[in-house]
Amino acid sequence: MSTLPRILTIMGSGETAPTMVSTHRKLVAKLPSPVGAVIVDTPFGFQENAPELASRAIDYFKVSVNIDAKVAGLVRLHDTHIAADPVSVERGLRLVDAATYLFAGPGSPTYALRQWAGSRFAETLRAKVNEGGIITFASAAALTLGRHTVPVYEIYKVGEDVRLLDGLNVLGDIGVNAVVIPHFDNAEGGNHDTRFCYLGDTRLRLLESMLSDDTLVLGVDEHTAVVIDIDSDCCTVAGNGTVTVRHKGESRVFASGDKFPLDVLRDPSRLPTDGARPSTMSTTTVDSSPQAATATSLSAVTADCRQRFDKALAGRDPIAAMRATLELEQAMHEWSTDSLQSEDADRARATLRSMISSLGDLAVGGARDPRDVVAPFVEALLSLRATVRAEKRFDLSDTIRDAFADIGVEVRDTPSGVEWQLRS
């Protein structure tokens, strides 16, 4: 047996977000030091900001996972219009060959497959599955691992018909015939169905009708991972969501912390026929770290910090308000590497600016209750008012009354004594 573990990890999303830090750390802890971590940049290689995305991934692994990662530099292996640099391609493929921890994430699965075609990239993945190494593919890259790949962007954004492409079929090397669907619980659509990686229920069912009888759908929720330990024939779910094994419309759902035999993926007949979530092989939580309580999006963190900030302001607690503000700023930094940002970053920035503005107003007006500030002066004037009224010095009493009006204090004489309040 190889000295390296044989592990294939599939993440639905959140691959460079705080939610997946613990999972990455646990995986790299299984490898000898120093870890040979390599980021495969092909899936997003067509994007103009590809260097920035690669840099953010490097920072994520350096700061959050505590390992140094190299970028393969395989943004283009070949292209009809732009010639690839053969020296860079070979250098990148050698990095992939030598990697003990291989990571790929967001972008376009169809672009990645087109670039990898005709190279030894797929064979390298199979070698790691069979001989040793950890592969972590997420989001777009995860879509390429199965027997077939769904061209999700072409279907969802361009309007092409539902169709299947040949995938890398790395899962086939461990006896699993599957189509991998990340972002399985996506809800970005709001008023329209974007579950199942933007396919929606109707198109997912159409896709299933195209599959052979021995092919299943492996759905992985956002900010969730299924860790397939090939040596122990065991799968473990980590993160915040669930993993769904679906065959001919019937589903088996595994929650975070669940473990199940790899044979469940190898043999679709093991699925129940009632569609209900069955009992699992183990309910021992695999992820007992603080990650389990980590919010699933920057939007959720923003909402929580804003709520605590508003509560602190209402209670005139500047320290708590400042703490909520700093926590939001820190969260924005931690989530800055997340590939699934949508408009969350813009909303967080707008919220942070609003909070800072409110803190500025608090600094000008003071955090203490205005009643507490003026109370000693009001009480002194009330005492003086009582004295002059007892002496029937009504001219002085009128002067004191006018002074109260000028500073916004309303005084009322009641049977139980004098009461006062500040006018709003």
MILUMTI-147430 format. One record per residue (C-alpha): residue number from 1; residue in one letter; chain; x, y, z. Coordinates in Angstrom, 3 decimals. Layout:
 num residu chaine        X        Y        Z
 NUM      A      A        X        Y        Z
...
This chain:
 num residu chaine        X        Y        Z
   1      M      A    0.000    0.000    0.000
   2      S      A    1.198    3.499   -0.787
   3      T      A    2.579    5.642    2.003
   4      L      A    0.221    8.354    0.785
   5      P      A   -3.499    8.117    1.557
   6      R      A   -5.873    7.687   -1.354
   7      I      A   -8.607   10.268   -0.826
   8      L      A  -10.965   11.987   -3.242
   9      T      A  -12.856   14.938   -1.776
  10      I      A  -15.766   16.573   -3.570
  11      M      A  -16.957   19.993   -2.362
  12      G      A  -20.217   21.556   -3.435
  13      S      A  -18.887   25.094   -2.942
  14      G      A  -17.159   27.179   -0.290
  15      E      A  -13.844   25.608   -1.213
  16      T      A  -11.961   28.785   -0.260
  17      A      A  -14.397   29.993    2.399
  18      P      A  -14.148   29.747    6.208
  19      T      A  -16.651   26.866    6.155
  20      M      A  -14.175   24.492    4.526
  21      V      A  -11.029   25.444    6.449
  22      S      A  -11.364   22.582    8.924
  23      T      A  -11.914   20.044    6.149
  24      H      A   -8.804   21.185    4.254
  25      R      A   -6.761   21.104    7.465
  26      K      A   -7.851   17.584    8.347
  27      L      A   -7.000   16.370    4.871
  28      V      A   -3.513   17.909    4.683
  29      A      A   -2.785   16.607    8.192
  30      K      A   -2.823   13.115    6.677
  31      L      A    0.090   13.976    4.391
  32      P      A    3.824   14.077    5.126
  33      S      A    5.349   17.516    5.611
  34      P      A    5.970   19.630    3.662
  35      V      A    2.701   19.185    1.828
  36      G      A    3.017   19.373   -1.939
  37      A      A   -0.113   21.439   -2.540
  38      V      A   -0.914   22.489   -6.091
  39      I      A   -3.809   24.635   -7.301
  40      V      A   -5.084   23.684  -10.737
  41      D      A   -6.171   26.965  -12.306
  42      T      A   -7.588   25.547  -15.550
  43      P      A  -11.327   25.832  -14.718
  44      F      A  -11.077   29.638  -14.361
  45      G      A   -8.222   30.052  -16.822
  46      F      A  -10.423   31.774  -19.400
  47      Q      A  -11.279   34.625  -17.014
  48      E      A   -9.454   37.939  -17.273
  49      N      A   -8.921   37.937  -13.501
  50      A      A   -7.448   34.421  -13.425
  51      P      A   -4.158   35.621  -11.842
  52      E      A   -6.118   37.363   -9.082
  53      L      A   -8.196   34.239   -8.386
  54      A      A   -5.046   32.139   -8.209
  55      S      A   -3.425   34.631   -5.841
  56      R      A   -6.467   34.599   -3.574
  57      A      A   -6.368   30.807   -3.454
  58      I      A   -2.687   30.881   -2.509
  59      D      A   -3.451   33.342    0.300
  60      Y      A   -6.319   31.170    1.523
  61      F      A   -4.163   28.082    1.855
  62      K      A   -1.303   30.071    3.378
  63      V      A   -3.338   31.965    5.970
  64      S      A   -6.239   29.616    6.716
  65      V      A   -4.857   26.129    6.057
  66      N      A   -1.232   26.918    6.983
  67      I      A    0.359   25.382    3.902
  68      D      A    2.186   26.823    0.927
  69      A      A    0.506   26.067   -2.392
  70      K      A    1.800   26.445   -5.927
  71      V      A   -0.280   27.305   -8.973
  72      A      A   -0.068   24.870  -11.872
  73      G      A   -0.296   27.648  -14.460
  74      L      A   -2.434   25.493  -16.731
  75      V      A   -4.843   28.221  -17.789
  76      R      A   -4.488   27.129  -21.395
  77      L      A   -3.135   23.823  -22.637
  78      H      A   -4.271   24.315  -26.196
  79      D      A   -6.689   26.581  -28.000
  80      T      A   -7.924   27.169  -31.501
  81      H      A   -6.967   30.835  -31.587
  82      I      A   -4.253   31.309  -28.968
  83      A      A   -1.245   29.040  -28.887
  84      A      A   -0.323   27.623  -25.497
  85      D      A    3.256   27.834  -24.275
  86      P      A    4.528   24.220  -24.294
  87      V      A    7.158   25.004  -21.665
  88      S      A    4.546   26.383  -19.251
  89      V      A    2.201   23.479  -19.955
  90      E      A    4.880   20.879  -19.256
  91      R      A    5.978   22.686  -16.110
  92      G      A    2.394   22.766  -14.891
  93      L      A    1.801   19.104  -15.628
  94      R      A    4.977   18.204  -13.725
  95      L      A    3.671   20.139  -10.715
  96      V      A    0.405   18.201  -10.931
  97      D      A    2.330   14.919  -11.190
  98      A      A    4.334   15.676   -8.046
  99      A      A    1.471   17.103   -5.967
 100      T      A    0.367   15.255   -2.855
 101      Y      A   -2.599   17.616   -2.384
 102      L      A   -4.261   18.618   -5.641
 103      F      A   -6.965   21.268   -5.590
 104      A      A   -9.256   22.689   -8.280
 105      G      A  -12.372   24.757   -7.927
 106      P      A  -14.539   27.389   -9.622
 107      G      A  -14.831   28.284  -13.274
 108      S      A  -16.261   26.449  -16.271
 109      P      A  -16.312   22.645  -16.443
 110      T      A  -16.576   22.678  -20.229
 111      Y      A  -13.573   24.974  -20.617
 112      A      A  -11.548   22.798  -18.234
 113      L      A  -12.445   19.591  -20.087
 114      R      A  -11.571   21.185  -23.427
 115      Q      A   -8.157   22.248  -22.163
 116      W      A   -7.369   18.957  -20.429
 117      A      A   -8.365   16.901  -23.469
 118      G      A   -5.425   15.188  -25.113
 119      S      A   -3.098   15.805  -22.139
 120      R      A   -2.023   13.427  -19.402
 121      F      A   -3.998   15.362  -16.789
 122      A      A   -6.752   12.756  -16.410
 123      E      A   -4.194    9.940  -16.212
 124      T      A   -2.399   11.820  -13.422
 125      L      A   -5.626   12.042  -11.438
 126      R      A   -6.212    8.331  -11.885
 127      A      A   -2.665    7.595  -10.749
 128      K      A   -3.264    9.475   -7.505
 129      V      A   -6.546    7.640   -6.949
 130      N      A   -4.845    4.303   -7.496
 131      E      A   -1.378    4.906   -6.059
 132      G      A   -1.705    7.675   -3.471
 133      G      A   -2.469   11.352   -3.037
 134      I      A   -5.362   13.595   -2.039
 135      I      A   -7.543   15.205   -4.699
 136      T      A   -9.976   17.941   -3.685
 137      F      A  -12.212   19.141   -6.490
 138      A      A  -14.992   21.658   -5.904
 139      S      A  -17.693   23.525   -7.767
 140      A      A  -16.936   23.548  -11.527
 141      A      A  -14.012   21.150  -11.159
 142      A      A  -16.224   18.708   -9.242
 143      L      A  -18.571   18.535  -12.228
 144      T      A  -15.790   16.968  -14.311
 145      L      A  -15.099   14.002  -12.022
 146      G      A  -17.978   11.781  -13.073
 147      R      A  -18.867    9.590  -15.997
 148      H      A  -20.669   12.564  -17.532
 149      T      A  -20.376   16.310  -17.078
 150      V      A  -23.292   18.720  -17.241
 151      P      A  -22.558   21.971  -19.142
 152      V      A  -24.452   23.966  -16.539
 153      Y      A  -23.572   27.479  -17.693
 154      E      A  -24.438   26.757  -21.302
 155      I      A  -27.802   25.417  -20.152
 156      Y      A  -28.602   28.028  -17.502
 157      K      A  -27.051   31.148  -19.026
 158      V      A  -27.165   30.495  -22.768
 159      G      A  -30.327   28.423  -22.964
 160      E      A  -28.919   25.301  -24.580
 161      D      A  -30.843   22.055  -24.270
 162      V      A  -30.013   19.708  -21.420
 163      R      A  -27.230   17.452  -22.572
 164      L      A  -24.339   15.411  -21.226
 165      L      A  -20.632   15.615  -22.002
 166      D      A  -18.069   12.927  -21.340
 167      G      A  -16.434   13.571  -17.974
 168      L      A  -12.984   12.638  -16.720
 169      N      A  -14.644    9.642  -15.035
 170      V      A  -12.119    9.563  -12.208
 171      L      A  -14.930    8.152  -10.062
 172      G      A  -15.139    5.267  -12.493
 173      D      A  -11.677    4.154  -11.336
 174      I      A  -13.146    3.379   -7.919
 175      G      A  -16.194    1.687   -9.374
 176      V      A  -18.606    4.607   -9.182
 177      N      A  -20.736    5.526  -12.193
 178      A      A  -22.048    8.964  -11.376
 179      V      A  -22.795   12.478  -12.484
 180      V      A  -21.561   14.939   -9.861
 181      I      A  -23.856   17.906   -9.181
 182      P      A  -22.313   20.546   -6.850
 183      H      A  -24.291   23.546   -5.547
 184      F      A  -27.081   21.016   -5.009
 185      D      A  -29.068   23.256   -2.657
 186      N      A  -28.411   26.535   -4.470
 187      A      A  -31.065   29.171   -3.797
 188      E      A  -29.696   32.198   -5.643
 189      G      A  -32.694   32.259   -7.960
 190      G      A  -35.029   33.491   -5.248
 191      N      A  -38.285   33.324   -7.200
 192      H      A  -37.075   30.659   -9.640
 193      D      A  -35.566   27.218   -9.073
 194      T      A  -31.754   27.188   -9.146
 195      R      A  -31.266   24.026   -7.137
 196      F      A  -29.090   21.272   -8.535
 197      C      A  -26.369   23.610   -9.814
 198      Y      A  -28.840   25.960  -11.543
 199      L      A  -30.628   23.168  -13.384
 200      G      A  -33.818   23.220  -11.317
 201      D      A  -36.043   20.198  -10.765
 202      T      A  -37.485   19.943  -14.293
 203      R      A  -34.105   19.890  -16.013
 204      L      A  -32.614   17.564  -13.401
 205      R      A  -35.345   15.011  -14.121
 206      L      A  -34.722   15.382  -17.840
 207      L      A  -31.024   14.817  -17.244
 208      E      A  -31.753   11.686  -15.211
 209      S      A  -33.802   10.279  -18.070
 210      M      A  -30.651   10.398  -20.212
 211      L      A  -28.557    8.341  -17.799
 212      S      A  -27.947    4.628  -18.070
 213      D      A  -29.504    2.408  -15.416
 214      D      A  -26.230    1.998  -13.543
 215      T      A  -25.469    5.745  -13.307
 216      L      A  -26.490    7.809  -10.291
 217      V      A  -26.491   11.489   -9.382
 218      L      A  -24.156   12.537   -6.576
 219      G      A  -25.371   15.879   -5.260
 220      V      A  -23.228   17.923   -2.877
 221      D      A  -24.689   20.969   -1.145
 222      E      A  -22.917   24.301   -0.964
 223      H      A  -20.330   24.616    1.822
 224      T      A  -20.368   20.833    2.103
 225      A      A  -17.918   18.062    1.226
 226      V      A  -17.977   14.318    0.810
 227      V      A  -14.598   12.814    1.684
 228      I      A  -14.116    9.491   -0.081
 229      D      A  -11.425    7.455    1.675
 230      I      A  -10.584    4.839   -0.927
 231      D      A   -8.308    2.825    1.354
 232      S      A  -11.052    2.292    3.938
 233      D      A  -13.959    2.187    1.443
 234      C      A  -15.722    4.854    3.516
 235      C      A  -17.367    8.186    2.700
 236      T      A  -17.731   10.984    5.247
 237      V      A  -19.860   14.122    4.949
 238      A      A  -18.396   17.367    6.330
 239      G      A  -19.500   20.985    6.336
 240      N      A  -22.860   22.659    6.721
 241      G      A  -25.173   20.828    4.319
 242      T      A  -25.974   17.377    3.036
 243      V      A  -24.899   14.933    0.338
 244      T      A  -27.586   13.330   -1.804
 245      V      A  -27.227   10.018   -3.631
 246      R      A  -30.010    9.923   -6.209
 247      H      A  -30.935    7.128   -8.599
 248      K      A  -34.017    6.972  -10.810
 249      G      A  -35.705    9.735   -8.802
 250      E      A  -35.105    8.094   -5.401
 251      S      A  -32.759    9.820   -2.991
 252      R      A  -30.703    8.949    0.011
 253      V      A  -29.547   11.961    1.996
 254      F      A  -26.535   12.047    4.312
 255      A      A  -26.054   14.879    6.797
 256      S      A  -22.825   16.449    8.037
 257      G      A  -20.982   13.941   10.205
 258      D      A  -22.562   10.893    8.574
 259      K      A  -20.414    8.067    7.308
 260      F      A  -21.481    5.491    4.760
 261      P      A  -19.789    2.683    2.809
 262      L      A  -18.321    3.471   -0.588
 263      D      A  -20.414    0.570   -1.894
 264      V      A  -23.475    2.820   -1.569
 265      L      A  -22.053    4.786   -4.508
 266      R      A  -20.917    1.697   -6.348
 267      D      A  -24.284   -0.036   -6.246
 268      P      A  -27.372    2.146   -6.801
 269      S      A  -29.608   -0.778   -5.827
 270      R      A  -28.622   -0.116   -2.203
 271      L      A  -30.758    3.030   -2.223
 272      P      A  -34.140    2.846   -0.462
 273      T      A  -37.337    2.977   -2.476
 274      D      A  -39.281    5.283   -0.190
 275      G      A  -37.139    8.378   -0.733
 276      A      A  -36.728    8.923    3.013
 277      R      A  -33.443    9.591    4.726
 278      P      A  -32.337    6.257    6.196
 279      S      A  -30.260    5.550    9.256
 280      T      A  -26.554    5.710    8.414
 281      M      A  -23.529    3.624    9.199
 282      S      A  -22.394    6.076   11.840
 283      T      A  -23.695    9.276   13.380
 284      T      A  -20.384   10.260   14.910
 285      T      A  -19.674   13.831   13.956
 286      V      A  -16.540   14.061   11.860
 287      D      A  -16.298   17.797   12.214
 288      S      A  -16.517   18.850   15.827
 289      S      A  -14.441   21.977   15.342
 290      P      A  -15.894   25.527   15.366
 291      Q      A  -16.446   25.143   11.631
 292      A      A  -19.714   23.356   12.418
 293      A      A  -21.099   26.642   13.727
 294      T      A  -19.658   28.789   10.951
 295      A      A  -22.214   30.764    9.005
 296      T      A  -22.806   29.476    5.510
 297      S      A  -22.345   32.808    3.756
 298      L      A  -20.977   36.306    4.161
 299      S      A  -24.586   37.463    3.908
 300      A      A  -25.475   35.514    7.066
 301      V      A  -22.483   36.964    8.933
 302      T      A  -23.436   40.468    7.785
 303      A      A  -27.011   40.083    9.024
 304      D      A  -25.851   38.773   12.407
 305      C      A  -23.297   41.550   12.922
 306      R      A  -25.831   44.217   11.917
 307      Q      A  -28.408   42.850   14.340
 308      R      A  -25.936   42.867   17.221
 309      F      A  -24.718   46.321   16.237
 310      D      A  -28.234   47.780   16.252
 311      K      A  -28.958   46.146   19.611
 312      A      A  -25.746   47.614   21.028
 313      L      A  -26.626   51.106   19.809
 314      A      A  -30.108   50.864   21.279
 315      G      A  -28.548   49.847   24.585
 316      R      A  -25.924   52.595   24.338
 317      D      A  -23.119   50.057   24.497
 318      P      A  -20.317   51.442   22.282
 319      I      A  -17.946   48.558   23.043
 320      A      A  -20.431   45.941   21.818
 321      A      A  -21.173   48.067   18.745
 322      M      A  -17.481   48.379   17.965
 323      R      A  -17.015   44.620   18.465
 324      A      A  -19.779   43.844   15.942
 325      T      A  -18.189   46.261   13.465
 326      L      A  -14.749   44.708   13.804
 327      E      A  -16.173   41.212   13.467
 328      L      A  -17.861   42.163   10.204
 329      E      A  -14.627   43.633    8.862
 330      Q      A  -12.782   40.437    9.810
 331      A      A  -15.465   38.294    8.194
 332      M      A  -15.197   40.319    4.978
 333      H      A  -11.491   39.549    4.927
 334      E      A  -11.992   35.849    5.642
 335      W      A  -14.686   35.482    2.989
 336      S      A  -12.795   37.520    0.383
 337      T      A  -11.338   34.329   -1.096
 338      D      A  -14.710   32.610   -1.467
 339      S      A  -15.510   31.892   -5.096
 340      L      A  -19.276   32.023   -4.491
 341      Q      A  -19.695   35.680   -3.567
 342      S      A  -22.611   36.896   -5.738
 343      E      A  -23.548   40.302   -4.246
 344      D      A  -22.682   39.413   -0.649
 345      A      A  -19.424   41.362   -0.629
 346      D      A  -21.123   44.551   -1.862
 347      R      A  -23.872   44.224    0.746
 348      A      A  -21.320   43.616    3.497
 349      R      A  -19.325   46.682    2.466
 350      A      A  -22.459   48.844    2.415
 351      T      A  -23.446   47.545    5.858
 352      L      A  -19.982   48.175    7.243
 353      R      A  -19.992   51.755    5.955
 354      S      A  -23.403   52.327    7.530
 355      M      A  -22.178   50.963   10.857
 356      I      A  -19.085   53.159   10.768
 357      S      A  -21.268   56.176   10.005
 358      S      A  -23.478   55.354   12.977
 359      L      A  -20.413   55.053   15.203
 360      G      A  -19.373   58.511   14.029
 361      D      A  -22.738   59.946   15.041
 362      L      A  -22.378   58.200   18.379
 363      A      A  -18.983   59.788   18.892
 364      V      A  -20.403   63.245   18.184
 365      G      A  -23.501   62.836   20.322
 366      G      A  -21.983   60.742   23.061
 367      A      A  -22.917   57.244   24.105
 368      R      A  -24.273   58.198   27.548
 369      D      A  -28.000   58.633   28.006
 370      P      A  -28.654   62.394   27.590
 371      R      A  -30.856   62.275   30.696
 372      D      A  -27.878   61.064   32.731
 373      V      A  -25.761   63.892   31.329
 374      V      A  -28.149   66.755   32.170
 375      A      A  -29.704   65.276   35.329
 376      P      A  -27.372   67.047   37.822
 377      F      A  -28.062   70.440   36.228
 378      V      A  -31.809   69.856   35.983
 379      E      A  -31.985   68.763   39.622
 380      A      A  -30.068   71.887   40.687
 381      L      A  -32.452   74.137   38.751
 382      L      A  -35.477   72.306   40.162
 383      S      A  -34.159   72.868   43.673
 384      L      A  -33.681   76.558   42.899
 385      R      A  -37.170   76.668   41.328
 386      A      A  -38.716   75.248   44.501
 387      T      A  -36.942   77.894   46.611
 388      V      A  -37.997   80.901   44.515
 389      R      A  -41.564   79.622   44.236
 390      A      A  -41.729   79.260   48.023
 391      E      A  -40.543   82.855   48.279
 392      K      A  -43.117   83.849   45.635
 393      R      A  -40.371   85.136   43.342
 394      F      A  -42.440   84.325   40.256
 395      D      A  -40.230   86.431   37.999
 396      L      A  -37.292   84.158   38.799
 397      S      A  -39.539   81.106   38.487
 398      D      A  -40.496   82.243   34.968
 399      T      A  -36.813   82.668   34.120
 400      I      A  -36.079   79.098   35.234
 401      R      A  -39.084   77.857   33.230
 402      D      A  -37.721   79.564   30.111
 403      A      A  -34.289   78.025   30.760
 404      F      A  -35.832   74.540   30.883
 405      A      A  -37.621   75.223   27.590
 406      D      A  -34.384   76.370   25.958
 407      I      A  -32.571   73.127   26.845
 408      G      A  -35.522   70.899   25.922
 409      V      A  -36.598   69.855   29.408
 410      E      A  -40.280   69.454   30.123
 411      V      A  -41.258   69.885   33.806
 412      R      A  -44.552   68.718   35.267
 413      D      A  -45.903   69.230   38.766
 414      T      A  -47.810   66.115   39.876
 415      P      A  -49.462   65.092   43.168
 416      S      A  -46.468   62.826   43.836
 417      G      A  -43.894   65.510   43.122
 418      V      A  -42.048   67.168   40.260
 419      E      A  -41.324   65.067   37.155
 420      W      A  -39.179   65.976   34.185
 421      Q      A  -38.235   64.540   30.840
 422      L      A  -36.259   65.486   27.757
 423      R      A  -38.256   66.359   24.702
 424      S      A  -37.295   64.166   21.714
